[in-house]
Amino acid sequence: MDRIDVPPAGPMDLPLSLLEMGCSGRFELITHPIPGQALPPQSTLPHGLPPTSLNPETEVEKRFLRDPAWLPIHDTDVAFQKFLKVTQRNVNVDSLLNCTASPLHSGLSVVRDPTTGMLLDFTEVLMENTGLSAKNSLSLQRQPGPPSESLRGSNTNYPFLPGGMEELTLDQIKKKSELEEEIDFENDLLKIPPGLKAGMDFTNKDAKVAKAEVNLMSLLETLDITDLQPEEEEKEEGKGKEEASKIPRTNSLEDLGIKDAVSSSTPAEKGKEEKSKPGEKPEENQKWAIPVDVTSPCEDFYKRIPNLAFKWPFELDVFQKQAVLRLEAHDSVFVAAHTSAGKTVVAEYAIALSQKHMTRTIYTSPIKALSNQKFRDFKNTFGDVGLLTGDVQLSPESSCLIMTTEILRSMLYNGSEVIRDLEWVIFDEVHYINDAERGVVWEEVLIMLPDHVSIILLSATVPNALEFSEWIGRIKKRHIYVISTLKRPVPLEHYLYTGNSTKTQKEMFLLVDAAGNFLTKGYYAAVDAKKERTSKHAQSFGTKNTSQNTSASQDRAVWLTLLHFLSQRQQTPVVAFTFSRTRCDENARSLDYMDLTSSIEKAEIHSFFQKSLSRLRGGDRQLPQILLMRDLLKRGVAIHHSGILPILKEVIEMLFSRGLVKVLFATETFAMGVNMPARTVVFDSIRKHDGTGFRNLLPGEYIQMAGRAGRRGLDATGTVMILCKAGVHEMADLHVMMLGKPTVLQSQFRLTYTMILNLLRVEALRVTDMMRRSFSESHRDTQAHEKKIIQLKQTLSTLSPLDTEGQLSDMLPYYHTVTELRVTTEALQRAILESVNGLKALSVGRVIVVNNKQHLNALGVILQVSNDSVNRTFTALIICEKGNEEGDGGGHAALPHLYNTALFVPEGPCSHTVQKLKLQDIMAITVKTLKVIPDRIIDNYNKRQQPRFKLDPPGQAISTAAQELLRLAEANPGSMATLDPVNDLQLKSVDVVEGSMRLRVLQDSLREFNCIHSPTFGEQFARVQERMSVEDELDRLRFLVSDQSLSLLPEYHQRIKVLQSLQYVDSSGAVQLKGRVACQISSHELLLTELLFENVLSPLAPEESAALLSCLVFTQNTQVEPHITNTLQEGIDKVLSVAQRIGELQRECGIPQTAEEFVGQFKFGLTEVVYCWARGMQKPNKKHKPGN
């Protein structure tokens, strides 16, 4: 058939040919392999390709894998002309001769005469840590990283080894292995190496190993006979090997240096090493937290420290001097004192010491406002001070760095070089560890700090400072000196204020005086004053008005009256704490006609305000908030809360410190460490919303805010006033709030994905170690448990072996059955006691079966039931042998767990006793009841316990009851019918029904054991019980010292499942690419990482990305519907879709947070505002809805 020429088919310019498909008459078009060359018509064979002996797979492997030289890519003429651009390069043959030398592991040290200095000898010394770097070691001796990573570090760096978490030596590993269970080398060994999908197959245990033929001549040929040492040298060599085996294990393989090198330590250094280290605990029972006495004066202070590193213009208090003494000794301290007591002195001296020692200090604070204020103060005092927050970075090379705790945590995880030079870390406002959201950061930082860093903790007064310091000392293995003082430099007086007009402006009533006495007289006077202005209808509802709701006009009248009164008494400046940002703004705006500043002060305020805002653009200076604040400040009024622009808050703080702000309406964050005391503190209310509901202020919160009253050196007392707008608060609430104990420090430790990923990427650190060292696990006394384990193992080795031959072969199964039977019976008894029908059954007159150390299956009758619902007891009359009334056991005490249903029948004369029984003493509740007179029985029995009535016969009531119990025991020698918890007591819960069925099965199975027929059964059972009780206690203690007892371990496994499902870590726990990206993100790491890897943000403009990510920081609910572009709406839908997927995955992995709760934390109410701001607009136009 003739070839058909077809016009060019497009860019490829390839002609086509016809292909005849066998003899079917069907044709297909194909392209030419070589363009521009004519081909004859193509055709296929009628019956397909003929058979071939070549294997296609073999042919492909031969052509493409073994001999790929024929491929076009290897045709240099075609490849270089079409695809490659040949560039000439200069050939440097010398580069082939250079190679990177491995680091030296040894060097030469000079030995000199200590008196003359003359050279005596050279010795070879071992150079340790030569190959260590931030990528392979936790050691401080590793090589420094690049300068670009010196401040923040890198997420590929190892952190420095946390203090108190030193690597175990061989002896410690051996000791620890003895405490753990023995390894089963048949079943417990791993078959698949971590990171691989396949491993060894050990299923065929009968496989025989082929014996290799040994050629002795070849071994002799390789042996150098001239190397053989004399016998003395062999001993020396063996001694050297023993010494080498005692060298502690190092942090990496590079540390394993030259074995023949001589130790470099001099005798003086060896002497120092023999002394106890600073962090070493000298005695086992000694506490890590050491309280310091601050009651006696420190008279020799200046003798002990003649040259202070920093001097103040005032005399230090006793607690400050004690803290300075401890800092000079490089000890860690916990200083707990009231607000404005002078805790900053301790921080200042630590900074001065670090500058003297040419080291560095880090000051951490919980909020940015406190960081900014401390930066200004310390900058004026020391000069060489830097600031690191999420917003700014100033002078990072300074010797003193001020930062938030989150920044320090990131530096610790990323191995920042700053940590290497660090001497002190100052934690201000330590009580902030109680914050549920951010308290975990404080615990992480405290755990991760290296051993060479000393810790300074500054806190308000807390009741458990010793407990908290004991935890820190135990995990860091160093003493923490606790310095607490309750002394206030300026005493406080607390008042109730009920005035609301010029006539009543002086109605302030003293409630707590400067000595801390609560005055009920002042409280009732305030109640009477408030009642005089209330209607009779309002008086009938009492004095308390929990909501304290008043109208805006009433609020304005109260504030105008109060501030006018305080201004007349010269009690300004005033800090008015209001627990709502909206109320702060409203209260400040309501003072539109009040002017509290002079003309000179107005000029100073105006000049400072204009100068401070000169850095802003012209349009930004006209923002409504700035215009409002400028007007308020000129009149001496200001607002301070999280809704104020940062630059405005800084201006307000500086004007307040100068005394130019007379009234400051602030939320409680202003009291968080910001050192700006006022003359008077006013509480707009004592109720706040804590995120879940309204409640009264806690004592610690009230003390923190009230402590801002009183300026040291200026005021004799500080004034604290509580406004009583609608009514006077309850006296009990006021007493608890003002004089109650502050909130104790509690652990808020929780697992986060960032923490888990940061620790998983470092093999030497484990997440379980972090959990074990948290404050929430501080109750674990691991050392005591380990000591007890050793003692129990020694006890176990002294016990005689068990006889399990013959009839006693099933003794151990019998013991386990009896133990399970006892546990099941106790569980059923507890269920009966907690039920209404069970308590009715255990009433006076009920016949019971008693089984304890004194009685074995003895019948008794209940005489009395206690009213204590927690530890309920039952007084019962019990029959016993004559002469065994005191309950000496009668041989039954040796077998308390031996199960036997046969009732006790006295062999001789029957006697009786009256005892108080616990729940576990009641073996069974029978169906029988007796008519008894409890009071007579108890009185007669107690009377006969007295020596002079000892021989009196029992009364008629006791004799009748005892004879009836004996008759029942003789009539039912096997057992008595008992109340069934399901059928008789109508307990239908699943646990009770299953327990009752299991109890019957266990009781029936006891008859099938052969060991009970052995003549030595009793003796052997006692041995089994003794041994098993020791083994059970060993198992319990081993569990307590293991990771399985950690309270957060289940959640850890759940979060690991989430990370593995999202491919952040693999099955062996190795961090993957997505996990390393997530390590760089401090919050919402899963959502942000998924958005990055799913390319959600790439198509967006910068302003759209900023607007979309505002959902991560905006937490308020808003009813305003934002007007956004279609692109932003699509982005919001994608964010919510990813969040929904993550939430559902977390729920599937067992995390209790629902998908709706996880998605609900991302709110987009600020999206439009951020979008307009990022585009450079002054404010969003509400009337215009952006188009597409």
Residue pairs with C-beta under 8 A, 6 or more apart in sequence:
1 18
1 20
1 41
2 41
3 17
3 18
3 38
3 39
3 40
3 41
4 16
4 17
4 18
5 15
6 15
6 16
8 14
8 15
9 15
9 16
9 31
13 35
14 31
14 32
14 35
15 31
15 32
15 35
15 36
16 29
16 30
16 31
16 32
17 29
17 30
17 31
17 32
17 39
17 41
17 42
18 27
18 28
18 29
18 30
18 41
18 42
19 27
19 28
19 29
19 30
19 42
19 43
19 44
20 26
20 27
20 41
20 42
20 43
20 44
21 27
21 28
21 44
22 44
22 45
22 46
22 47
22 48
23 46
30 42
32 39
63 70
64 71
68 74
72 78
72 79
73 79
80 86
102 131
103 130
103 131
103 254
104 127
104 130
105 126
105 127
105 130
105 257
105 258
105 261
106 124
106 125
106 126
106 127
106 257
106 258
106 261
107 124
107 125
107 127
108 122
108 123
108 124
108 125
109 122
109 123
109 124
109 125
109 264
110 119
110 121
110 122
111 119
111 120
111 121
111 122
111 123
112 118
112 119
112 120
113 120
123 262
123 264
124 261
124 262
125 261
125 262
125 263
125 264
126 257
126 258
126 261
126 262
126 263
126 264
127 257
128 141
128 250
128 255
128 257
129 137
129 139
129 141
129 142
129 250
129 254
129 255
130 254
130 257
131 252
131 253
131 254
131 255
132 139
132 141
132 142
132 143
132 251
132 252
132 254
132 255
133 142
133 143
133 145
134 142
134 143
134 144
134 145
134 149
134 153
134 154
134 157
134 158
134 415
135 156
135 157
135 158
136 142
136 158
136 252
136 254
137 158
137 251
137 252
137 254
138 158
138 159
138 160
138 161
138 251
138 762
138 764
138 765
139 160
139 161
139 250
139 251
139 252
140 160
140 161
140 420
140 450
140 452
144 150
144 417
144 420
145 153
145 154
145 157
145 415
145 417
149 157
149 414
149 416
149 417
150 416
150 417
150 418
151 388
151 396
151 411
151 416
151 417
151 418
152 410
152 411
152 414
152 416
153 410
153 411
153 413
153 414
153 415
153 416
153 417
154 414
154 415
155 413
155 414
155 758
155 761
155 1076
155 1079
155 1080
156 1076
157 414
157 415
158 415
158 762
158 764
159 412
159 413
159 414
159 415
159 448
159 758
159 762
159 765
160 412
160 415
160 419
160 420
160 450
161 167
161 251
161 450
161 451
161 764
162 447
162 448
162 449
162 450
162 451
162 765
163 279
163 449
163 450
163 451
163 452
163 453
163 475
163 476
163 477
163 478
164 279
164 451
164 474
164 475
164 476
164 477
164 478
164 773
165 765
165 769
165 773
166 451
167 248
167 249
167 250
167 251
167 764
168 176
168 249
169 248
169 249
170 245
170 246
170 248
170 249
178 790
178 793
179 786
179 789
179 790
179 1038
179 1041
180 1038
180 1042
181 1038
183 189
190 199
191 199
191 200
191 201
191 202
192 198
192 199
193 199
194 1068
194 1069
194 1070
195 1066
195 1068
195 1070
229 237
244 259
250 256
251 764
265 273
276 282
278 330
278 478
279 451
279 476
279 477
279 478
280 477
281 288
281 477
284 783
287 470
287 473
288 469
288 470
288 472
288 473
288 474
288 477
288 478
288 479
288 480
289 334
289 466
289 467
289 469
289 470
289 473
289 479
289 480
289 482
290 479
290 480
290 481
290 482
291 466
291 481
291 482
291 484
292 319
292 322
292 326
292 481
292 482
292 483
293 322
294 318
294 319
294 322
294 483
294 484
294 485
295 318
296 318
297 318
298 318
298 321
298 322
298 325
301 316
301 321
301 324
301 325
304 325
304 328
305 324
305 325
305 328
308 324
308 349
309 349
309 352
309 353
309 355
309 356
310 348
310 349
310 351
310 352
310 353
312 345
312 348
314 713
316 324
316 342
316 345
317 341
317 342
317 485
317 487
317 489
318 485
319 335
319 337
319 341
319 483
319 484
319 485
319 487
320 342
320 345
320 346
322 481
322 483
323 333
323 335
323 345
323 346
323 349
323 483
324 345
324 346
324 349
326 332
326 333
326 481
326 483
327 333
327 346
327 349
327 350
327 353
327 454
327 456
328 353
330 454
331 454
331 478
331 479
331 481
332 454
332 455
332 456
332 457
332 472
332 473
332 476
332 478
332 479
332 480
332 481
333 346
333 455
333 456
333 457
333 480
333 481
333 482
333 483
334 430
334 457
334 459
334 465
334 468
334 469
334 472
334 480
334 481
334 482
334 483
335 343
335 346
335 456
335 457
335 458
335 459
335 483
335 484
336 459
336 460
336 461
336 462
336 465
336 482
336 483
336 484
336 485
337 343
337 460
337 461
337 484
337 485
337 487
338 460
338 461
338 485
338 486
338 487
338 488
338 703
338 707
339 460
339 671
339 703
339 704
339 707
339 708
340 488
340 489
340 490
340 675
340 677
340 707
340 708
340 710
340 712
341 485
341 487
341 488
341 489
342 489
342 712
343 428
343 458
344 377
344 458
344 675
346 426
346 456
346 458
347 363
347 426
347 428
347 456
347 458
348 378
348 381
350 361
350 424
350 426
350 456
351 361
351 363
351 378
351 382
351 385
351 399
351 400
351 424
352 382
353 423
353 424
354 360
354 361
354 399
354 400
354 423
354 424
355 382
355 384
355 399
355 400
357 423
358 399
359 399
359 421
359 422
359 423
359 424
360 399
360 400
360 401
360 418
360 421
360 422
360 423
361 399
361 400
361 401
361 422
361 423
361 424
361 425
361 426
362 400
362 401
362 402
362 403
362 408
362 418
362 422
362 424
362 425
362 426
363 374
363 378
363 400
363 401
363 402
363 403
363 426
363 428
364 402
364 403
364 404
364 405
364 408
364 425
364 426
364 427
364 428
364 445
365 371
365 374
365 402
365 404
365 405
365 428
365 429
365 673
366 404
366 405
366 428
366 429
366 432
366 435
366 438
366 672
366 673
367 404
367 669
367 672
367 673
368 389
368 390
368 391
368 404
368 646
369 649
369 653
369 669
369 670
369 672
369 674
370 428
370 429
370 672
370 673
370 674
371 387
371 389
371 402
371 403
371 404
372 387
372 389
372 646
372 650
372 653
373 653
373 674
373 675
373 676
374 402
374 428
375 385
375 387
375 394
375 402
376 654
377 675
378 385
378 400
378 402
379 385
382 400
384 395
384 398
384 399
384 400
385 395
385 398
385 400
385 401
385 402
386 393
386 394
386 395
386 396
386 397
386 398
386 400
386 401
386 402
387 393
387 394
387 395
387 401
387 402
387 403
388 394
388 396
388 401
388 402
388 403
388 404
388 407
389 403
389 404
389 407
390 404
390 406
390 407
391 646
401 418
405 427
405 438
405 441
405 442
405 445
406 438
406 441
406 1082
408 425
408 445
409 441
409 444
409 445
409 448
410 1082
411 418
411 419
412 419
412 444
412 445
412 448
412 449
413 448
413 758
413 1079
419 450
419 453
422 450
422 452
422 453
423 452
423 453
423 454
424 453
424 454
424 455
424 456
425 445
425 449
425 453
425 454
425 455
425 456
426 456
426 458
427 442
427 445
427 446
427 455
427 456
427 457
427 458
428 458
428 673
429 458
429 459
429 460
429 672
429 673
430 442
430 457
430 458
430 459
430 462
430 468
430 745
431 459
431 460
431 462
431 700
431 704
431 742
431 743
431 745
432 438
432 439
432 442
432 672
433 439
433 442
433 443
433 745
433 746
433 747
433 748
433 775
434 743
434 745
434 746
434 748
435 748
436 748
439 747
439 748
439 749
440 748
440 749
440 750
440 752
440 755
443 747
443 748
443 749
443 774
443 775
444 755
444 770
446 455
446 472
446 475
446 476
447 475
447 770
447 773
447 774
449 455
449 476
451 476
451 477
451 478
455 472
455 476
455 480
457 469
457 472
457 480
459 465
459 745
460 700
460 703
460 704
460 707
460 742
461 484
461 486
461 703
461 742
462 468
462 700
462 742
462 743
462 744
462 745
463 741
463 742
463 744
464 744
464 745
465 482
465 484
465 745
466 482
467 745
467 778
468 745
468 775
469 480
469 482
470 480
470 778
471 775
471 778
472 480
473 479
473 480
474 778
475 773
488 707
488 710
489 710
489 712
490 677
490 709
490 710
490 711
490 712
490 715
490 716
490 717
490 718
491 514
491 515
491 710
491 717
491 718
492 512
492 514
492 706
492 707
492 709
492 710
492 717
492 718
492 719
492 720
493 510
493 512
493 513
493 514
493 717
493 718
493 719
493 720
494 510
494 511
494 512
494 706
494 720
494 721
494 722
494 738
495 508
495 509
495 510
495 511
495 522
495 719
495 720
495 721
495 722
496 508
496 509
496 511
496 522
496 523
496 526
496 721
496 722
496 724
496 728
497 507
497 508
497 509
497 562
497 682
497 721
497 722
497 723
497 724
498 504
498 507
498 508
498 509
498 526
498 529
498 530
498 724
498 728
499 505
499 506
499 507
499 508
499 558
499 561
499 562
499 565
500 533
500 554
500 557
500 558
500 561
500 725
501 557
501 561
502 561
502 564
504 529
504 533
504 561
505 561
505 562
505 564
505 565
506 565
507 526
507 529
508 721
509 522
509 523
509 525
509 526
509 529
510 519
510 522
511 518
511 519
511 522
511 523
511 526
511 722
511 734
511 738
512 518
512 519
512 738
512 739
513 519
514 717
516 739
518 735
518 738
518 739
520 731
523 728
523 731
523 734
526 724
526 728
527 543
527 728
530 543
530 724
530 727
530 728
531 539
531 543
534 727
543 727
543 728
543 730
544 727
544 728
544 729
544 730
545 726
545 727
546 687
547 726
548 685
548 687
548 725
548 726
548 727
549 726
550 558
550 725
550 726
552 586
552 590
554 725
555 586
555 587
555 590
555 725
556 590
556 591
558 723
558 725
559 576
559 587
559 590
559 591
560 590
560 591
560 594
562 682
562 721
562 723
563 574
563 591
563 594
563 596
563 663
564 594
566 572
566 574
566 680
567 596
567 662
571 679
571 680
571 719
572 596
572 636
572 662
572 663
572 678
572 679
572 680
573 656
573 659
573 661
573 662
573 663
573 664
573 678
573 679
573 680
574 662
574 663
574 664
574 678
574 679
574 680
574 681
574 682
575 664
575 666
575 670
575 676
575 678
575 680
575 681
575 682
575 708
575 709
576 587
576 663
576 664
576 665
576 666
576 681
576 682
576 683
576 684
577 666
577 667
577 668
577 670
577 671
577 681
577 682
577 683
577 684
577 705
578 584
578 587
578 665
578 666
578 667
578 684
578 685
579 667
579 668
579 684
579 685
579 687
579 688
579 689
580 667
580 689
581 641
581 642
581 643
581 667
583 684
584 639
584 640
584 641
584 665
584 666
584 667
585 639
585 665
587 665
587 684
588 632
588 637
588 638
588 639
588 665
589 628
591 635
591 637
591 663
594 635
594 637
595 635
595 636
596 635
596 636
596 637
596 662
596 663
597 605
597 634
597 635
597 636
597 660
597 662
601 636
601 660
602 634
604 658
604 660
605 633
605 634
605 655
605 660
606 634
608 651
608 654
608 655
609 630
609 633
609 651
609 655
612 647
612 650
612 651
612 654
613 621
613 626
613 647
613 651
615 647
616 626
616 647
619 1178
620 626
622 1178
623 645
623 1178
625 644
625 645
625 648
626 645
626 648
629 638
629 639
629 644
629 648
629 652
632 638
632 639
633 651
633 652
633 655
633 660
633 661
636 660
636 661
636 662
636 663
637 661
637 662
637 663
637 664
637 665
638 652
638 655
638 656
638 661
638 663
638 664
638 665
639 652
639 664
639 665
639 666
640 649
640 652
640 653
640 664
640 665
640 666
640 667
640 670
641 666
641 667
641 669
641 670
642 667
642 669
644 652
652 661
652 664
653 674
653 676
655 661
656 664
656 676
657 676
664 670
664 678
668 688
668 701
668 704
668 705
670 676
670 708
671 704
671 705
671 707
671 708
672 704
676 708
677 708
677 709
677 710
677 711
677 712
677 718
678 708
678 709
678 711
679 709
679 710
679 711
679 714
679 715
679 718
679 719
680 709
680 718
680 719
680 720
680 721
681 705
681 706
681 708
681 709
681 718
681 719
681 720
681 721
682 720
682 721
682 722
682 723
683 705
683 720
683 721
683 722
683 723
684 723
685 723
686 696
686 697
686 702
686 722
686 729
686 733
686 734
686 737
687 694
687 695
687 696
687 697
688 694
688 695
688 697
688 701
696 733
696 736
696 737
697 705
697 737
698 737
698 742
698 743
699 736
699 737
699 738
699 739
699 740
699 741
699 742
699 743
700 742
700 743
701 743
702 737
702 738
703 742
706 718
706 720
709 718
709 719
709 720
710 717
710 718
710 719
711 718
722 729
722 734
745 775
746 775
747 774
747 775
747 776
747 778
749 771
749 774
749 775
749 776
749 1048
750 1048
751 767
751 771
751 1048
751 1051
751 1052
751 1055
753 1055
753 1058
753 1059
753 1064
753 1078
753 1085
753 1086
754 1078
754 1079
754 1081
754 1082
754 1083
754 1085
755 767
755 770
756 767
756 1052
756 1055
756 1056
756 1059
757 1059
757 1064
757 1065
757 1071
757 1075
757 1076
757 1078
757 1079
757 1085
758 1079
759 765
759 766
759 767
759 770
760 767
760 1065
760 1069
760 1070
760 1071
760 1075
761 1071
761 1075
761 1076
761 1079
767 1052
768 1043
768 1046
768 1049
768 1052
771 777
771 1046
771 1048
771 1049
771 1052
772 780
772 782
772 1043
772 1046
776 1047
776 1048
777 1046
777 1047
780 1040
780 1045
782 1040
782 1041
785 1037
785 1040
785 1041
786 1041
788 1037
789 1034
789 1037
789 1038
789 1041
792 1030
792 1033
792 1034
792 1037
793 1034
795 1030
796 1027
796 1030
796 1031
796 1034
799 1023
799 1026
799 1027
799 1030
800 1023
802 811
802 812
802 1020
802 1023
802 1024
802 1027
803 811
803 1016
803 1020
803 1023
804 811
804 812
806 1014
807 1010
807 1011
807 1013
807 1014
808 1011
808 1014
808 1016
808 1017
808 1020
809 1010
809 1011
810 1009
810 1010
810 1011
811 1011
811 1020
811 1021
811 1024
812 1024
813 1009
814 1006
814 1009
814 1011
814 1012
814 1021
815 897
815 1021
815 1024
815 1025
815 1028
817 1002
817 1005
817 1006
817 1009
818 897
818 898
818 899
818 1006
819 897
819 1028
820 1002
821 899
821 999
821 1002
821 1003
821 1006
822 897
822 899
824 995
824 998
824 999
824 1002
825 923
825 999
826 919
826 920
827 991
827 995
828 981
828 992
828 995
828 996
828 999
829 919
829 920
829 922
830 919
831 838
831 981
831 987
831 989
831 991
831 992
831 995
832 838
832 841
832 842
832 925
832 981
832 985
832 987
833 839
833 842
833 872
833 919
835 985
835 987
837 985
837 986
837 987
838 981
838 985
838 987
839 865
841 925
841 979
841 984
841 985
842 848
842 862
842 865
842 874
842 922
842 925
843 862
843 865
844 862
844 863
844 864
844 865
844 932
844 934
845 861
845 862
845 929
845 930
845 931
845 932
846 861
846 862
846 925
846 926
846 928
846 929
847 859
847 860
847 861
847 926
847 928
847 929
847 930
847 965
847 968
847 976
848 859
848 860
848 861
848 862
848 874
848 876
848 922
848 923
848 924
848 925
848 926
849 857
849 858
849 859
849 860
849 903
849 922
849 923
849 924
849 925
849 926
849 976
849 978
850 857
850 858
850 859
850 860
850 876
850 878
850 917
850 921
850 922
850 923
851 857
851 858
851 921
851 922
851 923
852 896
852 917
852 920
852 921
853 887
853 889
853 892
853 893
853 896
854 880
854 887
854 888
854 889
854 890
854 892
854 893
854 915
855 878
855 880
855 887
855 892
855 904
856 890
856 892
856 895
856 900
856 904
857 900
857 901
857 902
857 903
857 904
857 923
858 878
858 879
858 880
858 903
858 904
859 878
859 879
859 903
859 904
859 926
859 965
859 968
859 969
859 976
860 876
860 877
860 878
860 879
860 917
860 965
861 876
861 877
861 930
861 932
861 961
861 965
862 874
862 875
862 876
863 875
863 876
863 877
863 914
863 932
863 934
863 937
863 938
864 874
864 875
864 934
864 938
865 872
865 873
865 874
865 875
866 872
866 873
866 874
866 875
871 918
872 919
873 916
873 917
873 918
874 916
874 917
874 918
874 922
875 914
875 915
875 916
875 917
875 934
875 938
876 914
876 915
876 917
877 912
877 913
877 914
877 932
877 937
877 941
877 958
877 961
877 962
877 965
878 912
878 913
878 914
878 915
879 904
879 906
879 910
879 911
879 912
879 962
879 965
879 966
879 969
880 887
880 890
880 904
880 906
880 910
880 911
880 912
880 913
881 890
881 906
881 907
881 908
881 910
881 911
882 906
882 908
882 909
882 910
882 911
883 911
884 890
884 911
885 911
885 912
885 913
886 913
887 913
887 915
894 1018
894 1022
895 1018
895 1021
895 1022
895 1025
897 1025
898 1018
898 1021
899 1006
901 974
901 975
901 1003
902 973
902 974
902 975
903 969
903 972
903 973
903 974
903 975
903 976
904 969
905 966
905 969
905 970
905 973
906 966
910 962
910 963
910 966
911 962
912 954
912 958
912 961
912 962
912 965
913 941
914 937
914 938
914 941
914 942
924 976
924 978
925 978
925 979
926 976
926 977
926 978
926 979
927 976
927 977
927 978
927 979
927 984
928 968
928 976
930 961
930 964
930 965
932 957
932 961
933 957
936 955
936 957
936 958
937 955
937 957
937 958
937 961
940 954
940 955
940 957
940 958
941 954
941 958
943 949
943 952
944 950
944 952
944 954
953 959
954 962
968 976
979 985
980 996
981 987
981 992
981 996
982 988
982 992
982 993
982 996
987 993
1006 1012
1011 1017
1011 1020
1011 1021
1014 1020
1039 1045
1043 1049
1046 1052
1050 1150
1051 1151
1054 1146
1054 1149
1054 1150
1054 1151
1055 1149
1055 1151
1056 1065
1056 1069
1057 1149
1057 1150
1058 1086
1058 1142
1058 1145
1058 1146
1058 1149
1058 1151
1059 1065
1059 1075
1060 1066
1060 1067
1061 1145
1061 1149
1062 1074
1062 1086
1062 1090
1062 1142
1062 1145
1063 1072
1063 1074
1064 1071
1064 1072
1064 1074
1064 1075
1064 1078
1064 1089
1065 1071
1065 1072
1065 1075
1066 1072
1071 1079
1074 1089
1074 1093
1077 1089
1077 1092
1077 1093
1078 1085
1078 1086
1078 1088
1078 1089
1079 1085
1081 1088
1081 1089
1083 1112
1084 1112
1086 1142
1087 1112
1087 1135
1087 1138
1087 1139
1087 1142
1087 1162
1088 1112
1090 1138
1090 1141
1090 1142
1091 1097
1091 1134
1091 1135
1091 1138
1094 1134
1094 1138
1096 1131
1096 1134
1096 1135
1096 1138
1097 1105
1097 1108
1100 1108
1100 1127
1100 1131
1102 1174
1103 1171
1103 1174
1103 1175
1104 1125
1104 1127
1104 1128
1104 1131
1104 1171
1106 1170
1106 1171
1106 1174
1107 1124
1107 1128
1107 1167
1107 1168
1107 1170
1107 1171
1107 1174
1108 1128
1108 1131
1108 1132
1108 1135
1108 1167
1110 1164
1110 1166
1110 1167
1110 1169
1110 1170
1111 1132
1111 1135
1111 1162
1111 1163
1111 1164
1111 1166
1111 1167
1112 1162
1113 1166
1114 1163
1114 1164
1114 1165
1114 1166
1115 1161
1115 1163
1116 1163
1116 1165
1117 1163
1117 1165
1118 1163
1118 1165
1120 1165
1122 1164
1122 1165
1122 1167
1122 1168
1123 1168
1123 1180
1123 1182
1123 1184
1123 1185
1123 1186
1124 1132
1124 1167
1124 1168
1124 1171
1124 1186
1125 1171
1125 1186
1125 1187
1125 1188
1126 1188
1127 1188
1128 1167
1128 1171
1132 1164
1132 1167
1135 1162
1136 1159
1136 1162
1139 1158
1139 1159
1139 1162
1140 1155
1140 1159
1142 1158
1143 1153
1143 1154
1143 1155
1143 1156
1143 1157
1143 1158
1143 1159
1144 1155
1146 1153
1146 1155
1146 1158
1147 1153
1147 1154
1147 1155
1168 1180
1169 1179
1169 1180
1171 1180
1172 1179
1172 1180
1172 1181
